């Protein structure tokens, strides 16, 4: 059985049973996809349309940038997770559904040799279920960065910037950074950023 790269890098050995139980709630109890978000009051169809509009800008750029890769260049895209790659505020089951417009772009990139890194403010205890969820939905996870205990008290934007610096230090060129919050995208260390809607901070 082939082990995924993220499976070899698990540093969290104790997982909260309560946290996993909450994530693994049966899909039968889930609110149907398309229901309005309780936090933002935005219906699923509107959110998907708005996400698609951003990805319609991202995909042509990525096609050109991927085609222009230099000799030996290791290209990477960095993604946020909640309400970026996963439907956190709309998919009330585990595994959470993928955000389809973002997944379509991610699949194009991974099929053309681009490594996908996921940088999230989720705590380290959620490393394993998050990695599984992403792979289950079709994302090829080259790296997943979650917050360890020391990171929980750091500014989120600074933490995420430091993770991108680490990815660059591993020899990657971050050709795009995709997220739905300013904290996902500020701080540089990406050639281009794409911001998905958060409706004035109402989506996490």
Order of alpha helices (4+ residues) and beta strands (2+ residues): alpha-alpha-alpha-beta-alpha-beta-alpha-beta-alpha-beta-alpha-beta
